């Protein structure tokens, strides 16, 4: 595949495209089943959220300011978790089985993990608070070890 833009080189973007391909097939199957307005709402929301994740990832990667990039990646992560909730709703409503949604949920887990790492990379306040928490944890562990030795 030829790439023209930087966001096309991101593994997470490619995985989001893969999820859209997967979810499009699932939505086509759902549309063949007996119609229910409430199911249509969940299906439409799932379709919109999957597209929103992809678009926010692309737009975020095109931003130059670190915090702005992190915000778009965080928005994408929110859309991905929304997709997971929509899949859960389809199972809860008896439209799909958990087995039918499992592949999609696995893709979403990977996407969330990748987006979280991008957010950590670009959001300085997140990484500094994470670093502080790690330092505190290490200090607490050392104090516990010291107490055990005595």
Residue pairs with C-beta under 8 A, 6 or more apart in sequence:
1 8
3 9
5 58
5 62
6 61
6 62
7 13
7 57
7 58
7 61
7 62
8 14
10 57
10 61
11 114
12 57
12 111
12 114
12 115
12 118
13 54
13 57
13 58
13 61
15 107
15 110
15 111
15 114
16 50
16 53
16 54
16 57
16 76
16 80
16 111
17 54
18 107
19 50
19 53
19 83
19 104
19 107
19 108
19 111
20 50
20 51
20 54
22 103
22 104
22 107
23 46
23 47
23 50
23 83
23 104
24 47
26 96
26 100
26 101
26 104
27 43
27 46
27 47
30 39
30 43
30 90
30 95
30 96
31 43
33 39
33 95
36 95
38 93
39 90
39 93
39 95
42 86
42 89
42 90
42 93
42 95
43 86
43 90
45 82
45 86
46 83
46 86
46 87
46 90
49 79
49 80
49 82
49 83
49 86
50 79
50 83
52 75
52 76
52 79
52 82
53 76
53 77
53 79
53 80
53 83
53 111
54 76
56 72
56 73
56 75
56 76
56 79
57 72
57 73
57 76
57 115
59 72
60 68
60 69
60 70
60 71
60 72
60 73
60 75
60 76
60 118
61 69
61 72
63 69
63 72
66 122
66 123
66 124
67 122
67 123
67 124
67 125
69 118
69 122
70 118
70 119
70 121
70 122
70 123
70 126
71 123
73 115
73 118
73 119
73 122
74 115
74 119
74 123
76 115
77 112
77 115
77 116
77 119
80 108
80 111
80 112
80 115
81 108
81 112
83 104
83 108
84 105
84 108
87 96
87 101
87 104
87 105
87 108
88 101
90 96
90 101
91 97
91 98
91 101
119 126
120 126
120 127
120 130
121 127
